[in-house]
Amino acid sequence: MAKVDRGDSNATMVTEFILLGISDYPEAQMVMFVVFLIFYLATIFGNSLLIVLIIRSPLLHTPMYFFLCNLSFLDIFYTTSSIPQTLVNCFFRRPTISYIRCITEMYVSLFLGIAECFLLAVMAYDRFAAVCNPLHYTTIMSWKLCTQLAVTSWASAFMMTLIPRLLQPTQFCGHNVINHFTCELRVFLNLACSDIRMAETVIMINSVLVLALPFGFILVTYGRIGQAVLRIRSAEGRGKAFSTCGSHLVVVSIFYGSAISMYLRPHDKAFSNRDKIVSLFYGAVTPMLNPLIYSLRNKDVKGAFWRLLGKKMSE
């Protein structure tokens, strides 16, 4: 931190932050390093493989896999925005991060997290169209509509990230200890000594729009999907539909449940070690699970994988 004089008063300008993480438990830091490293490598490998398979296989050029490709691309950058820094921090007793890097990491992660919320809702609509209107699916989910939905998701996430950025507090009065693994927005705001009531109100409204409404939409959508599946006479057809949609719902519940517990909460509630662990589910666990649950267990993706492997071996 650096002291600067402004007029007749002394003010403290924060130039770096201390990320507590689990530094109070040094014996657990190496364990966390291994866990984070496994999560990160699995996320990069699984999502990168899925992107390659979707691009290389014409059979996977469908709306569902188009959105999955968007999601995998997002998850690679989402974890990369924070996990490498967390891995490095495991080797320090009191890891620090500069103000600029903290702000950059925070808003990049926020942008990608919001985009994932919207993409998961769009993917639920895609499954609704596939299960409830199979005969008109290709007409409903045209490539034009798919592109518009993807662009809208990314653009809306960008706009909703700008709002808290414009209301970001500037006075910290020397408070620079972040009780988290990363620069999380809610924890960051707790350090401010300036009036943040407006920022808190806007963030709460944003959280409702980004978390509660899409999650409610997904639950209603899957309720309709469940009714449609029960009307399928073929046991094999019901099993396939339940498997595909059930996998999506599991990931959605983990992601939204952990994010809602962090952002739809009173401002004055302190963040505990439990909250830090919960944040790992939407920051590290779900990006790793997405390719496993959505597609790598899917017959079409497995076929694309073995075809790609066979082609590579024959070259």
matplotlib code that plots the C-alpha trace (Angstrom):
import matplotlib.pyplot as plt

x = [0.0, 1.1, 0.4, -0.6, -1.6, -4.8, -5.3, -5.0, -5.9, -4.0, -5.6, -4.5, -4.4, -4.6, -2.1, -2.3, -4.6, -3.8, -5.7, -6.2, -7.5, -6.5, -3.2, -4.2, -3.9, -0.5, -0.6, -3.6, -2.2, -0.3, -3.4, -5.4, -2.7, -3.1, -6.9, -6.9, -4.3, -6.4, -9.5, -7.8, -6.1, -9.3, -11.2, -8.7, -8.4, -12.1, -13.4, -10.6, -11.3, -15.0, -14.4, -12.1, -14.6, -17.5, -15.5, -14.0, -17.2, -20.0, -22.4, -22.0, -22.8, -26.2, -27.7, -27.1, -23.4, -23.1, -24.1, -21.9, -18.9, -19.7, -19.9, -16.6, -14.9, -16.3, -15.3, -11.7, -11.3, -13.4, -11.1, -8.0, -9.0, -8.5, -7.2, -3.6, -3.3, -4.8, -2.2, 0.7, -0.8, -0.6, 3.1, 2.9, 2.1, 0.4, -0.2, -0.7, -2.2, -1.9, -4.9, -5.0, -4.7, -7.4, -9.9, -9.1, -9.5, -12.7, -14.5, -13.3, -14.6, -17.9, -18.4, -17.8, -19.9, -22.9, -22.4, -22.5, -25.8, -27.4, -25.9, -27.3, -30.7, -30.5, -29.4, -32.4, -34.6, -32.8, -33.6, -37.2, -37.6, -35.9, -38.0, -41.4, -41.4, -39.2, -40.9, -40.4, -37.0, -34.9, -37.3, -37.5, -33.7, -32.5, -28.9, -29.9, -31.7, -28.9, -26.4, -28.7, -29.1, -25.4, -24.5, -27.3, -25.9, -22.4, -23.5, -25.9, -23.2, -20.9, -23.5, -24.4, -20.7, -20.3, -22.9, -21.1, -17.9, -19.2, -20.4, -17.1, -16.0, -12.8, -12.1, -10.8, -9.2, -6.2, -8.4, -6.7, -7.3, -9.6, -10.9, -11.1, -9.1, -9.7, -10.9, -14.6, -16.9, -19.0, -15.9, -14.2, -17.1, -16.9, -13.5, -14.9, -15.2, -17.2, -21.0, -21.7, -25.5, -26.2, -23.7, -25.2, -28.7, -27.6, -25.7, -28.7, -31.0, -28.3, -28.2, -31.9, -31.8, -28.7, -29.4, -32.9, -34.8, -32.7, -32.8, -36.6, -36.9, -34.8, -36.9, -40.1, -38.6, -37.5, -40.9, -42.4, -39.7, -40.5, -44.2, -43.3, -40.9, -43.6, -45.8, -43.1, -44.2, -40.8, -38.9, -35.6, -36.7, -37.7, -34.4, -32.4, -34.4, -34.1, -30.3, -29.6, -31.8, -31.0, -27.3, -28.0, -30.2, -27.5, -24.9, -27.4, -28.3, -24.7, -23.8, -26.8, -27.2, -23.6, -23.7, -27.1, -25.8, -23.0, -24.7, -28.4, -27.4, -27.4, -24.4, -23.5, -23.1, -19.4, -17.8, -16.6, -14.3, -17.5, -18.4, -15.0, -15.4, -18.9, -17.5, -15.3, -18.3, -19.3, -15.7, -13.8, -16.0, -18.8, -16.4, -14.7, -18.0, -19.6, -17.8, -18.0, -21.7, -23.0, -21.1, -18.1, -20.6, -22.8, -22.8, -22.4, -19.4, -17.8, -18.3, -16.7, -13.8, -13.0, -13.3, -10.9, -8.5, -8.7, -7.9, -5.0, -3.6, -3.9, -2.0]
y = [0.0, 3.5, 6.7, 9.7, 13.2, 14.8, 18.3, 18.6, 15.0, 11.8, 9.0, 5.4, 4.2, 0.4, -0.8, -4.5, -7.1, -10.0, -13.2, -15.2, -18.4, -21.1, -19.5, -19.8, -23.6, -24.0, -27.8, -27.9, -25.6, -28.3, -30.5, -27.6, -27.1, -30.7, -30.5, -27.2, -28.6, -31.7, -29.6, -27.2, -29.8, -31.9, -28.8, -27.7, -31.3, -32.2, -28.9, -28.7, -32.2, -31.5, -28.4, -30.3, -33.1, -30.8, -28.8, -31.9, -34.1, -33.1, -35.3, -32.9, -29.8, -29.5, -26.7, -28.7, -29.1, -25.5, -24.3, -26.9, -25.6, -22.1, -23.4, -25.3, -22.3, -20.2, -22.7, -22.8, -19.1, -19.0, -21.3, -19.8, -16.3, -17.4, -20.9, -20.4, -17.5, -19.6, -22.4, -19.9, -18.5, -22.0, -21.5, -18.3, -17.7, -14.3, -14.2, -10.8, -9.5, -6.1, -3.8, -3.8, -7.6, -8.0, -5.8, -7.4, -11.0, -10.0, -8.5, -11.1, -13.9, -12.0, -11.5, -15.2, -16.4, -14.3, -15.6, -19.1, -18.4, -17.2, -20.1, -22.7, -21.2, -21.2, -24.8, -25.7, -24.1, -26.1, -29.3, -28.2, -27.7, -31.1, -33.1, -31.3, -30.4, -33.0, -32.8, -29.0, -28.9, -28.1, -25.3, -23.8, -24.0, -22.6, -21.7, -18.0, -18.3, -20.3, -17.6, -14.8, -16.6, -17.1, -13.5, -12.2, -14.3, -12.9, -9.3, -9.3, -10.7, -7.9, -5.2, -6.5, -6.6, -3.0, -1.9, -3.0, -1.8, 1.7, 1.6, 0.2, 1.7, 3.7, 4.2, 1.3, 3.2, 0.8, -2.4, -4.9, -8.4, -10.4, -13.5, -15.6, -17.6, -15.0, -11.4, -12.2, -9.2, -9.5, -10.0, -7.1, -4.7, -5.6, -3.8, -0.5, 2.3, 4.5, 4.3, 1.2, 1.0, 1.9, -0.7, -3.4, -2.6, -2.9, -6.1, -7.6, -6.7, -8.0, -11.3, -11.7, -11.1, -13.3, -16.1, -16.3, -15.7, -18.0, -20.7, -20.3, -20.5, -23.7, -25.3, -24.5, -25.7, -29.0, -29.4, -29.3, -31.6, -34.1, -34.1, -34.7, -37.5, -39.3, -39.4, -41.2, -44.8, -46.3, -47.1, -46.6, -43.2, -42.2, -43.4, -41.5, -38.2, -38.5, -39.2, -36.2, -33.8, -35.1, -34.6, -31.0, -30.4, -31.8, -29.3, -26.5, -27.2, -27.3, -24.1, -22.0, -23.3, -22.4, -19.0, -18.1, -18.9, -16.4, -13.5, -13.6, -13.0, -10.0, -7.7, -7.7, -11.5, -12.3, -14.8, -18.0, -20.8, -22.7, -20.0, -20.1, -23.9, -23.3, -20.8, -23.5, -25.4, -22.7, -21.5, -24.9, -27.9, -27.3, -26.2, -29.6, -31.5, -29.9, -31.9, -35.1, -34.9, -33.3, -35.1, -37.3, -40.0, -39.4, -42.0, -39.4, -37.8, -41.2, -42.1, -38.8, -39.5, -43.0, -41.8, -38.9, -41.3, -43.8, -41.1, -39.9, -43.4, -44.1, -40.9]
z = [0.0, -0.6, 1.2, -0.8, 0.3, -1.0, 0.2, 4.0, 4.7, 4.3, 2.3, 1.8, -1.7, -2.1, -4.8, -4.0, -2.2, 0.0, -1.0, 2.2, 0.5, 3.0, 3.9, 7.6, 7.0, 5.4, 5.8, 3.5, 0.8, -1.1, -1.0, -2.5, -5.1, -6.3, -6.3, -8.2, -10.7, -11.4, -11.8, -14.2, -16.3, -16.6, -17.6, -20.3, -21.7, -21.6, -23.1, -25.7, -26.8, -27.1, -29.2, -31.6, -31.9, -32.6, -35.2, -37.0, -37.0, -39.5, -37.5, -34.5, -36.5, -34.8, -32.5, -29.3, -30.1, -31.3, -27.9, -26.2, -28.2, -27.0, -23.4, -23.7, -25.1, -22.3, -19.6, -20.8, -20.4, -17.2, -15.3, -16.9, -15.6, -12.0, -11.4, -12.5, -10.1, -7.4, -8.1, -7.8, -4.5, -2.9, -2.6, -0.6, 3.1, 2.2, -1.5, -3.0, -6.3, -7.8, -7.9, -11.7, -11.9, -9.3, -11.1, -14.4, -13.0, -11.2, -14.2, -16.7, -14.4, -13.8, -17.6, -18.3, -15.4, -16.5, -20.1, -18.7, -16.9, -20.2, -22.3, -19.8, -20.2, -24.0, -23.9, -21.8, -24.5, -27.2, -25.3, -24.8, -28.6, -29.3, -26.8, -27.0, -30.7, -32.4, -35.8, -36.0, -34.2, -37.2, -38.1, -34.6, -33.9, -37.2, -37.6, -37.7, -34.4, -32.8, -33.8, -32.5, -29.2, -28.8, -29.7, -27.4, -24.5, -24.9, -25.6, -22.6, -20.3, -21.5, -20.8, -17.4, -16.4, -17.3, -14.8, -11.6, -13.1, -13.4, -9.8, -8.5, -5.2, -5.2, -1.5, 0.6, 3.5, 3.6, 3.7, 1.4, 2.7, 0.6, 2.4, -0.8, -3.3, -6.0, -6.4, -6.0, -6.5, -3.3, -1.1, -2.9, -2.1, 1.6, 1.7, 0.6, 3.1, 0.7, 0.3, -1.7, -1.2, -4.8, -6.0, -3.7, -4.9, -8.6, -8.0, -6.3, -9.2, -11.6, -9.6, -9.9, -13.6, -14.2, -11.7, -10.4, -13.7, -15.9, -13.2, -12.9, -16.7, -16.7, -14.0, -15.8, -19.1, -17.6, -16.0, -19.5, -20.8, -18.0, -19.0, -22.6, -21.8, -19.7, -22.8, -24.9, -25.3, -26.0, -22.8, -24.7, -25.9, -22.4, -21.0, -23.6, -23.0, -19.2, -19.5, -21.7, -19.9, -16.4, -17.0, -18.0, -14.9, -12.6, -13.9, -13.8, -10.2, -9.1, -11.0, -10.1, -6.6, -5.6, -7.4, -5.9, -2.4, -3.0, -4.7, -3.5, 0.1, 2.6, 2.1, 5.8, 6.0, 6.4, 4.0, 5.7, 4.7, 3.7, 1.3, -0.3, -0.9, -2.3, -4.8, -6.2, -7.5, -10.0, -10.6, -11.0, -10.6, -13.1, -15.9, -15.4, -15.3, -18.3, -21.0, -18.9, -18.2, -21.4, -24.1, -23.5, -22.3, -25.4, -28.2, -31.0, -29.3, -28.6, -32.2, -33.3, -30.9, -32.2, -35.8, -35.1, -33.3, -36.1, -38.7, -36.7, -36.3, -40.1, -41.0]

ax = plt.figure().add_subplot(projection="3d")
ax.plot(x, y, z, "-o")
ax.set_aspect("equal")
plt.show()
